[in-house]
């Protein structure tokens, strides 16, 4: 298993992201194809990939903003996904821990997640903070974590 930061030189990962049966993955692939990831996610964004050879295991973004328009809360993890055949082995934890270390190197004291999941991010050390409306006016849960 290897963690890398996405770059546009290997677009096979875009195709793999797009092939996942998850609407957010298709949206992420569209942003990558259009080279709009930074623009949509607040001016800077990193996409981290966990791979097994040429196969995509898991991915997550670290960015200035996400679906909650609150400039005081930054950075955000988003688009977190692990391929079904790799679930249950805690591979996603490797990726989340990596993204949190990068956030800490950037001088961030907290990392945030906006989600409707309950019980997922707590496994990775995130604590529920509050509910907020996202940019679509839908209620979402906000979690935060202090990077190690």
C-alpha angles and dihedrals in degrees: 000000000000133000116215137166113246117252129178094244092084109048093169086090090057088056091048092050091047091050093060115106095240126101094220090056090056090049091050091049089051091052090050094048090050091043089233100124094108093044095051096041098053108280100303132045137163125203114205121200129199108204139183101207105305093340121101112231103171141344140194137173128226111200148154093254142008135181094317113077100218115126092192090065111070150183109030134198112218145161090037110178139157121194111251096244091056098048121114095039097087092242089140089062090063090056097044091048090051093050090048091052090052090050090051091050087054088057098256118150095194139026121209136208128193112203147140091222120109117201098013104090094035086070087062096050099267120141126210110252108173146307121265138170114260125220089277092054093252124135113253135177118240119211128183138193134188107230115242 
